Amino acid sequence: MNKTLKVIIGPTGVGKTAYALQLAEQYGCPILNADSRQIYRDIPIGTAAPTVEEQSRVKHYFVGTLGLEDYYSAAQYEQDAMALLTKLFAEHDTLVMAGGSMMYIDAVCNGIDDIPTVDDETRALLKTRYEQEGLEPLVAELRLLDPEYYDICDKRNPKRVVHALEICYMTGRTFTSFRVRKQVQRPFNIEKIALNRPRPELFDRINRRVDLMMEEGLLDEVRRVLPYRQCNSLNTVGYKELFKYLDGEWTLDFALDKIRRNSRVYAKKQLTWFKKDAGVRWLEL
């Protein structure tokens, strides 16, 4: 195979966008975004999406292409990204993919299980139950319907719990039965480059990025998307905390401290995930 996909991964705030831009300019190729939140329109500040200037330097795909209410999954991303890669590899020997969404990266590099797409009725039913009952009863139900997935699932993550129950409801089978972890062979080479920095430096960058986002208008952005707060696209760090500020539950300083802390926690989670991959080449910045 003489085609290569260079996959730039790493924790939030480490500098993936800047590094990917330099690499794409070096190879004269576009960048495929692999961030599950930057793919949505109307939230470029809080998701640290590539700026207009950065996108004018290098063509980006999967940035700001979906509405906040649109449903999207790692399985759909795999399908869309593979179709685009086939087209772009006809014009380029090397392509760059960059992002920190672990499931999206895994879907393209390793393939994803053939899990059915949830129908609108089932999704609406579980969404209503979560809004009315909260997470705890759904976690208890998951333990009954799919104890194997319950044992490994992040039971504090409503997206994971609700999706597993959606599959159980819709198919009459356990979510586990679809998770066969098949390994696929891609028709191109994959080179994963994981960026990292010394922990104090990384955390300082994360903290300062929150301040920069506020200077760029993050609070106004959150106010604009407030009517869509129940959408999964906004179930992410930065928006959840500032929603609580706008609700009057938290002070602004407390909400910003929470954003910094939750961003650092997410960065550590990303590092743990990426370090499990023996095929990654680490680059200390």
C-alpha positions as CSV (number, residue, x, y, z in Angstrom):
1,M,0.0,0.0,0.0
2,N,1.4,3.4,-1.0
3,K,-1.2,5.5,0.6
4,T,-0.8,6.7,4.2
5,L,-3.3,8.3,6.7
6,K,-1.4,10.2,9.4
7,V,-3.7,10.3,12.5
8,I,-2.9,13.1,14.9
9,I,-4.2,12.3,18.4
10,G,-3.7,13.5,21.9
11,P,-5.4,15.2,24.9
12,T,-7.5,18.3,24.7
13,G,-5.4,21.5,24.7
14,V,-2.2,19.8,23.6
15,G,-1.9,21.5,20.2
16,K,-3.3,19.0,17.7
17,T,-4.8,21.7,15.4
18,A,-1.5,23.6,15.0
19,Y,0.5,20.4,14.5
20,A,-2.0,19.0,11.9
21,L,-1.9,22.3,10.0
22,Q,1.9,22.2,9.7
23,L,1.8,18.5,8.6
24,A,-1.0,19.1,6.1
25,E,0.8,22.1,4.6
26,Q,4.0,19.9,4.3
27,Y,2.2,17.3,2.4
28,G,-0.2,19.6,0.5
29,C,-3.3,17.7,1.7
30,P,-6.5,18.5,3.5
31,I,-7.4,17.6,7.1
32,L,-10.2,15.3,8.2
33,N,-11.5,16.4,11.6
34,A,-12.1,13.7,14.1
35,D,-13.7,15.7,16.9
36,S,-17.2,14.7,17.7
37,R,-18.2,18.2,18.8
38,Q,-16.4,20.4,16.2
39,I,-18.5,18.6,13.6
40,Y,-21.5,20.8,14.8
41,R,-22.3,24.3,13.7
42,D,-22.9,27.2,16.0
43,I,-20.4,26.1,18.7
44,P,-16.9,26.9,17.3
45,I,-15.6,28.7,20.4
46,G,-16.4,26.1,23.1
47,T,-15.2,23.3,20.9
48,A,-12.0,25.1,19.9
49,A,-12.8,24.4,16.3
50,P,-10.3,25.4,13.6
51,T,-10.8,29.1,12.9
52,V,-11.7,30.7,9.6
53,E,-8.1,31.7,9.1
54,E,-6.9,28.1,9.8
55,Q,-9.5,26.7,7.5
56,S,-8.3,29.1,4.8
57,R,-4.8,27.8,5.1
58,V,-5.8,24.1,4.7
59,K,-9.1,22.6,3.6
60,H,-10.9,20.9,6.5
61,Y,-13.6,18.3,6.4
62,F,-16.2,17.5,9.1
63,V,-16.0,20.9,10.7
64,G,-19.3,22.7,11.3
65,T,-21.3,20.5,9.0
66,L,-24.2,19.4,11.3
67,G,-26.9,21.2,13.1
68,L,-27.1,20.9,16.9
69,E,-30.2,18.7,16.7
70,D,-28.8,16.3,14.1
71,Y,-28.1,12.8,15.3
72,Y,-24.6,11.4,14.5
73,S,-22.6,8.5,15.7
74,A,-19.2,6.9,15.4
75,A,-20.6,4.3,13.0
76,Q,-21.9,7.1,10.7
77,Y,-18.6,8.9,11.0
78,E,-16.7,5.7,9.9
79,Q,-19.0,5.4,6.9
80,D,-18.6,9.0,5.9
81,A,-14.9,9.2,6.6
82,M,-14.1,6.0,4.6
83,A,-16.1,7.3,1.6
84,L,-14.2,10.6,1.7
85,L,-10.8,8.9,2.2
86,T,-11.4,6.8,-0.9
87,K,-12.1,9.9,-2.9
88,L,-9.2,11.9,-1.5
89,F,-6.6,9.2,-1.8
90,A,-7.2,9.3,-5.6
91,E,-5.6,12.7,-5.5
92,H,-3.2,12.4,-2.5
93,D,-0.7,9.9,-1.3
94,T,-0.8,11.2,2.2
95,L,-3.8,12.5,4.2
96,V,-4.0,13.9,7.7
97,M,-6.7,13.2,10.3
98,A,-6.7,15.0,13.6
99,G,-8.9,14.9,16.7
100,G,-9.3,13.7,20.2
101,S,-12.6,11.8,20.0
102,M,-11.5,8.3,20.8
103,M,-14.4,6.5,19.3
104,Y,-14.2,8.4,16.0
105,I,-10.5,7.6,15.7
106,D,-11.0,4.0,16.6
107,A,-13.9,3.7,14.1
108,V,-11.7,4.7,11.2
109,C,-8.5,2.9,12.2
110,N,-10.0,-0.4,13.4
111,G,-13.6,-0.4,12.2
112,I,-16.7,-0.4,14.4
113,D,-19.2,-3.0,15.3
114,D,-22.3,-3.2,13.1
115,I,-24.7,-1.8,15.7
116,P,-28.2,-1.0,14.4
117,T,-29.2,2.6,14.0
118,V,-31.7,3.5,16.7
119,D,-35.1,4.5,15.4
120,D,-36.7,7.8,16.2
121,E,-39.4,6.3,18.4
122,T,-37.0,4.4,20.7
123,R,-34.7,7.4,20.9
124,A,-37.5,9.7,21.9
125,L,-38.8,7.2,24.5
126,L,-35.4,6.9,26.2
127,K,-34.7,10.6,26.0
128,T,-38.0,11.3,27.8
129,R,-37.3,8.7,30.4
130,Y,-33.9,10.2,31.1
131,E,-35.3,13.7,31.4
132,Q,-38.1,12.6,33.7
133,E,-36.4,9.9,35.8
134,G,-32.7,10.8,35.7
135,L,-29.8,8.4,35.2
136,E,-30.0,6.1,38.2
137,P,-33.1,4.1,37.2
138,L,-31.7,3.6,33.7
139,V,-28.5,2.3,35.1
140,A,-30.4,-0.1,37.3
141,E,-32.4,-1.3,34.3
142,L,-29.2,-1.7,32.2
143,R,-27.9,-4.0,35.0
144,L,-30.9,-6.3,34.5
145,L,-31.0,-6.2,30.7
146,D,-27.3,-6.4,29.9
147,P,-25.2,-7.2,33.0
148,E,-22.1,-7.8,30.9
149,Y,-22.1,-4.3,29.5
150,Y,-23.1,-2.9,32.9
151,D,-19.9,-4.2,34.4
152,I,-17.7,-2.3,31.9
153,C,-19.8,0.7,31.1
154,D,-19.1,4.2,32.4
155,K,-22.3,4.4,34.5
156,R,-21.9,8.1,35.0
157,N,-22.1,8.7,31.2
158,P,-25.8,9.1,30.2
159,K,-25.0,8.8,26.5
160,R,-23.4,5.4,27.0
161,V,-26.2,4.1,29.3
162,V,-29.1,5.4,27.2
163,H,-27.6,4.1,23.9
164,A,-27.2,0.6,25.3
165,L,-30.8,0.6,26.5
166,E,-32.0,1.9,23.2
167,I,-30.4,-1.1,21.5
168,C,-31.9,-3.5,24.1
169,Y,-35.3,-2.0,23.6
170,M,-35.2,-1.9,19.8
171,T,-33.7,-5.3,19.1
172,G,-34.6,-7.5,22.0
173,R,-30.9,-8.4,22.3
174,T,-28.2,-7.2,24.6
175,F,-26.0,-4.4,23.5
176,T,-23.0,-6.7,24.3
177,S,-24.1,-9.1,21.6
178,F,-23.3,-6.5,19.0
179,R,-19.9,-5.6,20.4
180,V,-17.8,-8.3,18.7
181,R,-14.8,-5.9,18.2
182,K,-14.1,-7.1,14.7
183,Q,-10.7,-5.9,13.2
184,V,-10.8,-4.6,9.7
185,Q,-8.0,-4.2,7.2
186,R,-7.9,-0.7,5.6
187,P,-6.6,-0.3,2.0
188,F,-4.0,2.3,3.3
189,N,-1.3,2.6,5.9
190,I,-2.2,4.2,9.2
191,E,0.4,6.1,11.2
192,K,-0.8,7.3,14.6
193,I,1.1,10.2,16.1
194,A,0.1,11.0,19.7
195,L,1.1,14.5,21.0
196,N,1.8,15.0,24.6
197,R,3.3,17.6,26.9
198,P,4.6,17.6,30.5
199,R,1.5,17.4,32.7
200,P,2.0,20.9,34.4
201,E,2.4,22.5,31.0
202,L,-0.6,20.7,29.5
203,F,-2.9,21.6,32.4
204,D,-1.7,25.3,32.3
205,R,-2.6,25.3,28.6
206,I,-6.0,24.0,29.3
207,N,-6.6,26.5,32.1
208,R,-5.5,29.4,29.9
209,R,-7.6,28.2,27.0
210,V,-10.7,28.5,29.1
211,D,-9.9,32.2,29.7
212,L,-9.2,32.7,26.0
213,M,-12.6,31.2,25.1
214,M,-14.3,33.6,27.4
215,E,-12.5,36.5,25.8
216,E,-13.6,35.3,22.4
217,G,-17.3,35.2,23.5
218,L,-18.0,31.8,24.9
219,L,-20.7,33.0,27.2
220,D,-22.6,34.7,24.4
221,E,-22.2,31.5,22.4
222,V,-23.7,29.4,25.2
223,R,-26.6,31.9,25.6
224,R,-27.4,31.5,21.8
225,V,-27.6,27.7,22.0
226,L,-29.5,27.6,25.3
227,P,-32.8,26.6,23.6
228,Y,-31.0,23.4,22.4
229,R,-29.5,22.5,25.8
230,Q,-31.1,19.0,25.7
231,C,-29.3,18.1,22.5
232,N,-26.6,15.5,22.7
233,S,-24.3,17.9,20.8
234,L,-24.2,20.2,23.9
235,N,-23.7,17.4,26.4
236,T,-20.1,18.4,26.7
237,V,-17.6,20.3,28.8
238,G,-18.0,24.1,28.7
239,Y,-21.7,24.1,27.9
240,K,-23.0,22.0,30.8
241,E,-21.2,24.1,33.3
242,L,-22.3,27.5,31.9
243,F,-25.9,26.3,31.6
244,K,-25.8,25.9,35.4
245,Y,-24.5,29.5,35.6
246,L,-27.3,30.8,33.4
247,D,-29.8,28.8,35.5
248,G,-28.5,30.7,38.6
249,E,-27.2,27.5,40.3
250,W,-23.5,28.4,40.1
251,T,-21.5,31.6,40.1
252,L,-19.6,32.4,36.9
253,D,-16.2,31.9,38.7
254,F,-17.3,28.5,40.0
255,A,-18.6,27.4,36.6
256,L,-15.3,28.4,35.0
257,D,-13.3,26.5,37.6
258,K,-15.5,23.5,36.8
259,I,-14.8,23.8,33.1
260,R,-11.0,23.8,33.8
261,R,-11.3,20.9,36.1
262,N,-13.5,18.8,33.9
263,S,-11.3,19.6,30.9
264,R,-8.2,18.3,32.8
265,V,-10.1,15.2,33.8
266,Y,-11.1,14.5,30.2
267,A,-7.5,15.1,29.1
268,K,-6.3,12.4,31.5
269,K,-9.0,10.0,30.2
270,Q,-7.8,10.6,26.7
271,L,-4.2,9.9,27.6
272,T,-5.2,6.7,29.3
273,W,-7.1,5.5,26.2
274,F,-4.4,6.4,23.7
275,K,-1.6,4.8,25.9
276,K,-3.4,1.4,25.5
277,D,-2.7,1.5,21.8
278,A,0.7,-0.1,21.1
279,G,0.6,1.2,17.5
280,V,0.9,4.8,18.6
281,R,4.2,6.9,18.2
282,W,4.4,9.4,21.0
283,L,5.7,12.9,20.4
284,E,6.6,15.1,23.3
285,L,6.1,18.8,22.4
